[in-house]
Amino acid sequence: STAPGGITPRLQRLNVVGIFKVGAELDGSMGLIHVADAAAMQHWQPNQVQSVRLAVKDLYAAPQVSKQVAASLGDGYRADDWTHTQGSLFSAMKMEKTMIGLLLLMIVAVAAFNIIATLIMVVNDKGADIAILRTIGATPRQIMAIFMVQGTVIGIVGTLIGGVLGVIAALNVSELVGWMERVSGQHIFSSDVYFVSNLPSELQGGDVALICGAGFLLSFLATLYPAYRAAKIQPAHALRYS
């Protein structure tokens, strides 16, 4: 209320009937009281309110519903939706998801370079054997196919094993975090720092397909250069220096 000395808070004694906890900033800044008590404190009419919150079945329909409400109420009212009040937070989360996806693709790319290095070592080590195959009638295309199949099989097996282990870890991430906390004796996700006390997860098939598909593709591309080098080996030169 306003007084000659300035603005003073209005005090009201209320009975606490329950405590809620969502693990976010709302825990320290929001309290819920009966609308009649709020009206009495603010000297409103019995059923007078300052704002109304609507819940929609479709989360992404909120902006359109907000526009419709604002248009129907007129200029004297304002309608906001979660994209305005919490939009920056969700944009940051979307950016984090994109960066995590790029990081996973970089890890797959590093694994593809390992395939390249492994196949090049095999080509250098098996130069004499490749030369013998050439002398008995193997064509450069067949030599190239041998190393492409070998590298592709390595990539497919590695991608499948990694994909299965990743899906299992994603479905049981909360249990894994709890086990790590029990073993280390430390709280990895402290609610005082991260506003969450556990790590929820949701398995998305599109992300799994994207990572596995990228793994298959990079594994195949990684075989091209070593296979090309193997196909270009000259039998006479390889046998002379073997």
C-alpha positions, -999 to +999 in steps of 0.1 A: +000+000+000+010+036-005+017+058+025+032+093+030+065+076+038+065+055+007+053+021-004+049-005+024+042-042+019+008-056+030+011-083+056-013-111+061-011-142+083-020-173+063-020-210+072+004-232+051-015-263+040+010-277+015+045-273+000+053-280-037+086-286-053+093-286-090+131-283-088+133-249-105+134-212-096+097-213-089+104-230-056+118-198-042+096-172-058+060-185-061+033-191-035-003-200-042-032-187-021-070-188-024-084-162-047-107-148-020-076-142+003-059-124-026-089-103-032-091-093+004-055-083+006-057-062-026-091-048-018-106-063-049-142-073-055-150-109-043-143-126-076-120-100-092-088-113-107-059-096-126-050-124-149-062-158-161-040-187-172-052-211-199-040-246-205-040-260-241-038-296-251-012-289-278+018-272-264+028-257-298-007-243-304-001-218-275+011-189-298-020-192-321-043-194-291-027-164-275-032-144-307-069-154-308-074-145-272-057-111-277-079-104-307-111-113-290-104-092-258-093-061-275-065-035-268-072-032-231-058-067-224-026-085-231-021-121-239+013-139-235+023-175-241+053-196-231+072-187-263+074-151-250+080-157-213+103-188-216+113-186-253+150-178-247+153-208-224+139-232-250+161-216-277+192-222-256+181-258-250+176-263-288+211-248-295+226-272-269+209-302-286+223-291-319+258-287-305+256-321-289+246-336-322+276-320-339+299-333-312+286-368-317+292-365-355+327-353-348+333-384-326+320-406-355+344-387-379+374-395-356+364-432-356+362-430-395+398-417-395+408-447-374+393-469-401+414-451-427+446-455-407+439-492-401+432-500-437+463-481-449+484-501-425+468-533-439+475-522-474+512-515-466+515-548-447+498-569-474+514-553-504+530-586-515+498-605-510+479-579-531+506-583-558+502-621-559+464-617-563+470-593-592+494-618-609+469-646-607+442-625-624+425-603-598+415-569-613+420-535-596+383-533-591+382-566-572+412-555-550+394-523-543+362-542-534+380-564-509+392-534-488+359-516-492+340-545-479+365-550-450+363-514-439+325-512-443+320-543-422+342-528-395+321-496-396+288-514-395+297-537-366+311-507-346+281-486-354+256-513-344+275-520-311+277-483-303+241-477-312+228-506-290+250-495-260+239-459-265+202-468-265+206-489-234+224-461-217+198-435-227+170-457-214+187-462-181+205-429-177+188-421-143+199-454-129+235-449-142+237-414-127+224-428-094+250-456-095+278-431-102+267-409-073+266-439-049+301-450-060+317-416-060+298-402-030+292-370-049+260-354-062+265-350-099+233-331-105+228-309-074+194-292-074+211-260-059+232-257-091+212-272-120+177-268-106+172-306-112+179-335-089+179-362-116+187-365-153+156-373-174+160-388-208+138-394-239+149-417-266+142-402-300+143-425-330+152-398-354+184-389-335+194-425-333+188-430-370+208-399-378+238-408-358+238-445-370+233-434-406+261-409-404+283-437-389+275-460-418+281-433-444+314-421-429+326-457-425+319-464-462+336-431-473+366-440-451+373-471-472+376-453-505+412-439-502+428-471-488+410-493-513+422-469-541+458-472-529+455-510-528+441-511-563+470-490-576+498-513-563+520-525-591+527-563-588+563-562-600+573-533-578+556-548-547+572-582-552+606-568-558+607-549-525+587-573-503 
